[in-house]
Amino acid sequence: MSDSELQARIAELETQLAFQDDLLQSLNQVTIRQEEQMLVIIRELKSLREQVAVMSSAPNKANAEEPPPHY
């Protein structure tokens, strides 16, 4: 293999490595953003569960009333 062929192969490998590095950084940013979104969703789900627990433990005013006399 000649010197120019080796240089061409090295240049091609460097180009591929640069593209792979860029892709890896992009995927890392997506992963970070998704993790942040998941943390927000987990907090919201926890809040909703707490609200449901409070609502289910509190007496329901509509059900607490006596039925009308015609029942």
C-alpha positions as a Markdown table, in Angstrom:
| # | Residue | x | y | z |
|---|---|---|---|---|
| 1 | Met | 0.0 | 0.0 | 0.0 |
| 2 | Ser | 1.4 | 3.3 | -1.0 |
| 3 | Asp | 1.8 | 6.3 | 1.3 |
| 4 | Ser | -1.0 | 8.2 | -0.4 |
| 5 | Glu | -3.4 | 5.3 | 0.0 |
| 6 | Leu | -2.6 | 5.1 | 3.7 |
| 7 | Gln | -3.1 | 8.8 | 4.1 |
| 8 | Ala | -6.5 | 8.5 | 2.3 |
| 9 | Arg | -7.5 | 5.7 | 4.5 |
| 10 | Ile | -6.5 | 7.6 | 7.6 |
| 11 | Ala | -8.4 | 10.6 | 6.4 |
| 12 | Glu | -11.5 | 8.5 | 5.8 |
| 13 | Leu | -11.2 | 6.9 | 9.3 |
| 14 | Glu | -10.8 | 10.4 | 10.9 |
| 15 | Thr | -13.9 | 11.6 | 9.0 |
| 16 | Gln | -15.9 | 8.6 | 10.2 |
| 17 | Leu | -14.7 | 9.1 | 13.7 |
| 18 | Ala | -15.7 | 12.8 | 13.6 |
| 19 | Phe | -19.2 | 11.9 | 12.4 |
| 20 | Gln | -19.5 | 9.1 | 15.1 |
| 21 | Asp | -18.3 | 11.6 | 17.8 |
| 22 | Asp | -20.9 | 14.1 | 16.7 |
| 23 | Leu | -23.7 | 11.5 | 16.7 |
| 24 | Leu | -22.6 | 10.3 | 20.1 |
| 25 | Gln | -22.8 | 13.8 | 21.5 |
| 26 | Ser | -26.3 | 14.3 | 19.9 |
| 27 | Leu | -27.5 | 11.1 | 21.4 |
| 28 | Asn | -26.2 | 12.0 | 24.8 |
| 29 | Gln | -28.1 | 15.3 | 24.7 |
| 30 | Val | -31.3 | 13.5 | 23.7 |
| 31 | Thr | -30.7 | 11.1 | 26.6 |
| 32 | Ile | -30.2 | 13.9 | 29.1 |
| 33 | Arg | -33.3 | 15.7 | 27.9 |
| 34 | Gln | -35.4 | 12.5 | 28.1 |
| 35 | Glu | -34.2 | 11.9 | 31.7 |
| 36 | Glu | -35.2 | 15.4 | 32.7 |
| 37 | Gln | -38.6 | 14.9 | 31.1 |
| 38 | Met | -39.0 | 11.6 | 32.9 |
| 39 | Leu | -38.2 | 13.2 | 36.3 |
| 40 | Val | -40.9 | 15.8 | 35.6 |
| 41 | Ile | -43.4 | 13.1 | 34.7 |
| 42 | Ile | -42.5 | 11.1 | 37.8 |
| 43 | Arg | -43.0 | 14.2 | 40.0 |
| 44 | Glu | -46.4 | 14.9 | 38.4 |
| 45 | Leu | -47.5 | 11.3 | 38.8 |
| 46 | Lys | -46.5 | 11.3 | 42.4 |
| 47 | Ser | -48.5 | 14.5 | 42.9 |
| 48 | Leu | -51.6 | 13.0 | 41.1 |
| 49 | Arg | -51.4 | 9.9 | 43.3 |
| 50 | Glu | -51.3 | 12.1 | 46.4 |
| 51 | Gln | -54.3 | 14.0 | 45.2 |
| 52 | Val | -56.2 | 10.8 | 44.4 |
| 53 | Ala | -55.4 | 9.5 | 47.9 |
| 54 | Val | -56.7 | 12.7 | 49.5 |
| 55 | Met | -59.8 | 12.7 | 47.4 |
| 56 | Ser | -60.6 | 9.0 | 48.1 |
| 57 | Ser | -60.0 | 9.4 | 51.8 |
| 58 | Ala | -62.2 | 12.5 | 52.1 |
| 59 | Pro | -65.9 | 11.9 | 52.5 |
| 60 | Asn | -67.8 | 12.6 | 49.3 |
| 61 | Lys | -70.4 | 15.3 | 50.1 |
| 62 | Ala | -72.7 | 14.1 | 47.4 |
| 63 | Asn | -72.8 | 10.5 | 48.7 |
| 64 | Ala | -73.0 | 11.7 | 52.3 |
| 65 | Glu | -76.4 | 13.3 | 51.9 |
| 66 | Glu | -79.5 | 11.2 | 52.6 |
| 67 | Pro | -81.5 | 10.1 | 49.6 |
| 68 | Pro | -84.6 | 12.1 | 48.8 |
| 69 | Pro | -87.8 | 11.0 | 50.5 |
| 70 | His | -89.3 | 9.4 | 47.4 |
| 71 | Tyr | -86.6 | 6.6 | 47.5 |
